[in-house]
Amino acid sequence: MLSRKLMMAALGFSGAALLMVPGTIMAENAKPKVLKPCMQCHADTPDNGIRGKLGSVSMKAETIKVDTGGASWLVNFDEDTDLSGAEALNKIPAGKEVLITFYEEDGALYAESVDVKQPAKLDPAILIKIDELAPLIEQGPEKGNFTIVDARPGKLFLENIRVFLDGMPAWKKAKKPLYSSSKSLKKMMETETPVVLIDVRDAESAEAAHIEGAVSIPAAQLADAKERFPSLKKAPIVLYGADTKAGLESFQQVRDWGYMNTTVLIGGFEGWQKGELPVASGATAAEIVYVPKPKAGSVDIALFAKAIDSKTTDVVILDVRTDDETEAGKIAGAIAIPAEEVVERLDEIPKDKQVYIHCSTGLRAEMAYVALKEKGYKANFLDANIEVSDSGSYEITEKE
């Protein structure tokens, strides 16, 4: 049997030619093919290339999911797909940067090659570790005689440099201080990005003037306020005092509670005021409220549950867990099709109804969502953890 690539060649078509079909380009251009941070270093990404972070690989369905920032691509592969930078597709870690060159056939994408970005190879003499870098950060640039350059994703052409190759993941894991600028906080507020803002100055100062949306919890009372903080540990939390140092004194306590995205506002409230940014007066917000922004295509937990409990005929529940999982328990009335078989079994999924997709954690459900959307279905997926009992009852919990 001829492979897809050989069949394309035999028919006299190429990936580039297929992409010229009217309507196809418009559909594909509706979402980015290159992750924005990659554009600075990889402006030469080919037209038939997708460069982004690996989402997942299904060896059974022979599909690769790639995230390009606000968009996901589902690309098929076969025995002719060339792989470089990894011993096997299912050995590539999730989140790794990959470049996929593809061709198109019948509206689906097929990978010609998958290139995995390799770690930077640098002289060990110029590397710096956390135990060296952290004391310098505490001293400050002037006293420590250093300049920090954030090289994500830029290129360095400097002499007398040290490179912190472990990067942000290692810094966060070590619970070292992180900082937010007034500019970045202002942008988050303007774009209505959910953030927890904590004013650790004394209550009188906070009432006199504070950043809008802040909750006043004086540093001396912070230890007793742990239960007031969000249950979701990934919530972005910005602490500010009168200045940077005052905010930094509260950082470790909140970070030790498990909030990995805790930062300190550079310059504190004084820096915010110097930037002539808007302030409010009077009582601050009384309660900490954090409602994360949902993933594109995800369905609200309450809506998903309502569709099941009301037994509405307008919504179809699609369970994309494995056969073994669904045999152990399935929601009454749900259509059970393993994620890797969804594209092959489209005739079992009504196209005239809303489709809510779930797996156990949301990962496979998102893959199925991408596949169904590309086929024109009205679909959404549950981005949460769900357990289904053998009686068909279920329990949904938000992701940590």
BASEMI-564410 format. One record per residue (C-alpha): residue in one letter; x, y, z; chain. Coordinates in pm, whole numbers, plus 50000, padded with zeros to 5 digits. Each point is the difference from the previous one (the first is absolute). Example, Ala and Ser with C-alpha at 12.3 -4.5 7.8 and 13.67 -1.06 7.14 Angstrom:
<pts>
 bake  east north    up kenu
    A 51230 49550 50780    A
    S 50137 50344 49934    A
</pts>
This chain:
<pts>
 bake  east north    up kenu
    M 50000 50000 50000    A
    L 50136 50339 49905    A
    S 50068 50241 50285    A
    R 49817 50334 49990    A
    K 50318 50179 49896    A
    L 50059 49766 49707    A
    M 49635 50019 49897    A
    M 50026 50379 49993    A
    A 50308 49982 49781    A
    A 49834 49749 49768    A
    L 49701 50227 49957    A
    G 50227 50291 49917    A
    F 49908 50215 50304    A
    S 50217 50169 50255    A
    G 49931 50146 50344    A
    A 50055 50349 49863    A
    A 49756 49946 49716    A
    L 49729 49869 50233    A
    L 50033 50303 50223    A
    M 49901 50215 49704    A
    V 49647 49853 49989    A
    P 49754 50293 50046    A
    G 49866 50010 50353    A
    T 50276 49785 50147    A
    I 50242 50287 50049    A
    M 49737 50211 50169    A
    A 49917 49721 50243    A
    E 50362 49928 50081    A
    N 50097 50365 50035    A
    A 49727 50049 50258    A
    K 50240 49870 50265    A
    P 50376 50049 50040    A
    K 50239 49734 49876    A
    V 50298 50134 50197    A
    L 50007 50058 50376    A
    K 50060 50372 50053    A
    P 50320 49968 50213    A
    C 50149 49781 49723    A
    M 49958 50266 49731    A
    Q 50300 50207 50107    A
    C 50248 49717 49940    A
    H 49808 49806 49737    A
    A 49865 50249 49750    A
    D 50102 49750 49732    A
    T 49735 49743 50098    A
    P 49871 49861 49666    A
    D 49644 50058 49885    A
    N 49928 49631 50044    A
    G 50147 50003 50350    A
    I 49847 50010 50349    A
    R 50230 50103 50284    A
    G 49876 49984 50357    A
    K 49982 49801 50322    A
    L 49918 49631 49986    A
    G 49664 49936 50163    A
    S 49971 49623 49969    A
    V 50063 49701 49774    A
    S 49760 49712 49936    A
    M 50186 49702 49857    A
    K 49676 49806 49946    A
    A 49828 50280 49806    A
    E 50334 50112 49850    A
    T 49936 50365 50082    A
    I 50207 50281 50150    A
    K 49847 50301 50174    A
    V 50204 50323 49988    A
    D 49916 50323 50182    A
    T 50090 50329 49832    A
    G 49857 50243 50254    A
    G 49624 50030 50009    A
    A 49973 49727 49738    A
    S 50057 49625 49971    A
    W 50088 49797 49691    A
    L 49931 49631 49953    A
    V 50243 49844 49754    A
    N 50002 49638 49882    A
    F 50319 49800 49961    A
    D 50092 49663 49849    A
    E 50301 49779 49936    A
    D 50136 50251 49746    A
    T 50018 50288 50247    A
    D 50363 50096 50062    A
    L 50095 50061 50365    A
    S 50309 50181 50125    A
    G 50099 50096 50354    A
    A 49823 49710 50177    A
    E 50010 49620 49984    A
    A 49621 49973 49964    A
    L 49700 50231 49978    A
    N 49855 49872 50327    A
    K 50330 50076 50174    A
    I 49974 50376 49935    A
    P 49908 50179 50325    A
    A 49680 50206 50002    A
    G 50078 50370 49966    A
    K 50313 49939 49790    A
    E 50046 50231 49701    A
    V 49954 49820 49668    A
    L 49991 50090 49632    A
    I 49767 49794 49783    A
    T 50007 50027 49622    A
    F 49681 49870 49847    A
    Y 49791 49944 49691    A
    E 49623 50003 49974    A
    E 49766 49735 49870    A
    D 49618 50011 50011    A
    G 50006 50283 50252    A
    A 50229 49816 50245    A
    L 50366 50073 50074    A
    Y 50271 49734 49976    A
    A 50351 50038 50140    A
    E 50290 49966 49760    A
    S 50250 50064 50278    A
    V 50013 50072 50372    A
    D 50305 50188 50128    A
    V 50044 50024 50379    A
    K 50188 50303 50130    A
    Q 50321 49897 50172    A
    P 50137 50144 50327    A
    A 50252 50279 49963    A
    K 50360 49879 50016    A
    L 50210 50250 50193    A
    D 50344 50004 50159    A
    P 49951 49892 50366    A
    A 50233 50282 50103    A
    I 49739 50264 49915    A
    L 49708 49827 50174    A
    I 49868 50126 50332    A
    K 49790 49801 50247    A
    I 49727 50107 50240    A
    D 50228 49993 50308    A
    E 50224 50256 49828    A
    L 49727 50209 49840    A
    A 49768 50035 50299    A
    P 50252 50187 50223    A
    L 50073 50240 49714    A
    I 49630 50074 49955    A
    E 49974 50079 50372    A
    Q 50291 50246 49976    A
    G 49853 50181 49702    A
    P 50168 50094 49668    A
    E 50217 50284 50135    A
    K 50142 49827 50306    A
    G 50022 49664 49828    A
    N 50149 50159 49684    A
    F 49781 49814 49751    A
    T 49737 50050 49734    A
    I 49722 49750 49940    A
    V 49891 49948 49641    A
    D 49681 49805 49937    A
    A 50095 49805 49689    A
    R 49660 49844 49935    A
    P 50002 49950 49702    A
    G 50271 50244 49886    A
    K 50360 49941 49912    A
    L 50300 50118 50204    A
    F 50300 50166 49839    A
    L 50171 50115 50319    A
    E 50340 49944 50158    A
    N 50069 49923 50366    A
    I 49667 49830 50052    A
    R 49872 49711 50214    A
    V 49700 49799 49885    A
    F 49730 49870 50235    A
    L 49907 49705 49779    A
    D 49755 49840 50245    A
    G 49775 50303 49948    A
    M 49667 50091 50151    A
    P 49876 49645 50078    A
    A 50296 49936 50230    A
    W 49973 50347 50156    A
    K 49633 49942 50082    A
    K 50068 49652 50135    A
    A 50260 50144 50236    A
    K 49736 50253 50120    A
    K 50220 50297 49919    A
    P 49841 50347 49976    A
    L 49815 50102 49683    A
    Y 49902 50355 49909    A
    S 49727 50176 49804    A
    S 50036 50346 49852    A
    S 49736 50270 50024    A
    K 49974 49987 49622    A
    S 49922 49627 49995    A
    L 49749 50032 50286    A
    K 49825 50287 49824    A
    K 49976 49792 49682    A
    M 49850 49708 50193    A
    M 49738 50232 50145    A
    E 49919 50156 49661    A
    T 49960 49659 49837    A
    E 49797 49875 50296    A
    T 50249 49721 50062    A
    P 49912 49842 50337    A
    V 50253 50090 50269    A
    V 50002 50005 50381    A
    L 50135 50333 50122    A
    I 50102 50023 50367    A
    D 50087 50328 50176    A
    V 50226 49908 50294    A
    R 50033 50356 50135    A
    D 49816 50098 50317    A
    A 49623 50032 49971    A
    E 50001 50380 50038    A
    S 50241 50049 49711    A
    A 49799 49763 49780    A
    E 49676 50184 50076    A
    A 50159 50335 49919    A
    A 50112 49884 49656    A
    H 50044 49662 49832    A
    I 50008 49827 49662    A
    E 49647 49930 49887    A
    G 49894 49641 50061    A
    A 50251 49940 50279    A
    V 49911 49821 50322    A
    S 50159 50147 50312    A
    I 50180 49743 50215    A
    P 50274 50166 50209    A
    A 50322 49800 50009    A
    A 49964 49938 50373    A
    Q 49662 49833 49941    A
    L 50093 49800 49692    A
    A 50066 49671 50181    A
    D 49643 49995 50129    A
    A 49855 50065 49654    A
    K 50114 49679 49831    A
    E 49647 49859 49974    A
    R 49886 50312 49816    A
    F 50230 49927 49705    A
    P 49879 49812 49687    A
    S 49986 49621 50005    A
    L 50161 50003 49654    A
    K 50374 50010 50063    A
    K 50082 50122 49650    A
    A 49815 50327 50059    A
    P 50220 50304 49921    A
    I 50052 50197 50322    A
    V 50162 50344 50009    A
    L 50115 50133 50338    A
    Y 50082 50365 50054    A
    G 50120 50206 50293    A
    A 50117 50359 50016    A
    D 50306 49901 49794    A
    T 50156 49686 49854    A
    K 50171 49894 50322    A
    A 49680 50027 50204    A
    G 49816 49777 49754    A
    L 50288 49754 49985    A
    E 49977 49938 50376    A
    S 49664 49827 49944    A
    F 50100 49804 49689    A
    Q 50146 49690 50163    A
    Q 49700 49941 50221    A
    V 49753 49998 49711    A
    R 50236 49802 49776    A
    D 50042 49735 50272    A
    W 49621 49950 49993    A
    G 50048 49863 49648    A
    Y 49909 50302 49787    A
    M 50260 49957 49726    A
    N 49901 50315 49810    A
    T 50048 50242 50288    A
    T 50185 50321 49910    A
    V 50100 50325 50169    A
    L 49912 50333 49838    A
    I 50322 50183 49913    A
    G 50005 50338 50173    A
    G 49693 49913 50204    A
    F 49718 50251 50037    A
    E 50247 50289 49986    A
    G 50122 49880 49660    A
    W 49641 49965 49881    A
    Q 49929 50359 50099    A
    K 50319 50130 49841    A
    G 49884 49848 49675    A
    E 49685 50212 50033    A
    L 49786 49688 49981    A
    P 49641 50001 50128    A
    V 49935 49960 50373    A
    A 49686 49960 50209    A
    S 49917 50111 50354    A
    G 49769 49877 50272    A
    A 49937 49637 50089    A
    T 50185 49739 49797    A
    A 49837 49683 49868    A
    A 49885 49789 50294    A
    E 50046 49651 49855    A
    I 50260 49832 49781    A
    V 49825 49886 49685    A
    Y 50181 49809 49727    A
    V 49814 49866 49698    A
    P 50248 49868 49741    A
    K 49951 50085 49635    A
    P 49871 49688 49826    A
    K 50192 49832 49719    A
    A 49874 50073 49651    A
    G 49737 49741 49917    A
    S 49944 49883 50357    A
    V 49654 49971 50153    A
    D 49913 50131 50345    A
    I 49974 49721 50259    A
    A 49653 50117 50103    A
    L 49875 49992 49639    A
    F 50147 49655 49945    A
    A 49832 49868 50316    A
    K 49670 50168 49909    A
    A 49998 49830 49661    A
    I 50037 49660 50169    A
    D 49761 50054 50289    A
    S 49725 50158 49789    A
    K 50022 49717 49745    A
    T 49963 50258 49723    A
    T 49978 49863 49647    A
    D 50177 50306 49857    A
    V 50341 49894 50132    A
    V 50197 49681 49937    A
    I 50258 49885 50257    A
    L 50302 49843 49833    A
    D 50224 49787 50225    A
    V 50343 49960 49839    A
    R 50160 49785 50266    A
    T 50123 49649 49920    A
    D 49766 49701 49977    A
    D 50135 49868 50331    A
    E 49922 50330 50171    A
    T 49645 50024 49868    A
    E 49928 49637 50087    A
    A 50079 50090 50362    A
    G 49743 50281 49992    A
    K 49831 50229 49747    A
    I 49755 50291 50020    A
    A 49653 49886 49896    A
    G 49932 50083 49636    A
    A 50358 50096 49918    A
    I 50157 49889 49671    A
    A 50323 49816 50072    A
    I 50271 50028 49734    A
    P 50371 49990 50096    A
    A 50176 50326 49907    A
    E 50220 49831 49741    A
    E 49695 49861 49817    A
    V 49787 50317 49986    A
    V 50094 50100 49643    A
    E 49934 49647 49873    A
    R 49655 49984 50167    A
    L 49851 50339 49920    A
    D 49681 49836 49875    A
    E 49920 49908 50362    A
    I 50007 50364 50115    A
    P 49697 50219 49911    A
    K 50110 50309 49811    A
    D 49677 50191 50062    A
    K 50045 50010 50379    A
    Q 50235 50162 50250    A
    V 50271 49752 50102    A
    Y 50157 50013 50347    A
    I 50315 49786 50016    A
    H 50166 49859 50311    A
    C 50278 49758 50091    A
    S 50144 49979 50352    A
    T 50221 50312 50007    A
    G 49910 50204 49690    A
    L 50312 49917 49797    A
    R 49848 49738 49770    A
    A 49673 50192 49993    A
    E 50183 50305 49862    A
    M 50159 49788 49726    A
    A 49658 49870 49901    A
    Y 49860 50355 50013    A
    V 50264 50121 49752    A
    A 49922 49711 49766    A
    L 49623 50059 50012    A
    K 50030 50377 49954    A
    E 50207 49943 49688    A
    K 49717 49779 49870    A
    G 49740 50271 50062    A
    Y 49843 49874 50323    A
    K 49856 50222 50273    A
    A 50223 49869 50276    A
    N 50147 50095 50336    A
    F 50210 49800 50246    A
    L 50012 49965 50378    A
    D 50335 50134 50124    A
    A 49975 49841 50343    A
    N 50048 49673 50187    A
    I 49699 49769 49994    A
    E 49943 49661 50162    A
    V 49709 49780 49891    A
    S 49879 49715 50218    A
    D 49863 49666 49884    A
    S 49649 50134 50072    A
    G 50050 50293 49762    A
    S 50026 50263 50274    A
    Y 50286 50246 49957    A
    E 50218 50245 50192    A
    I 50170 50297 49833    A
    T 50288 50190 50158    A
    E 50194 50295 49864    A
    K 50360 49949 49899    A
    E 50267 50114 50241    A
</pts>
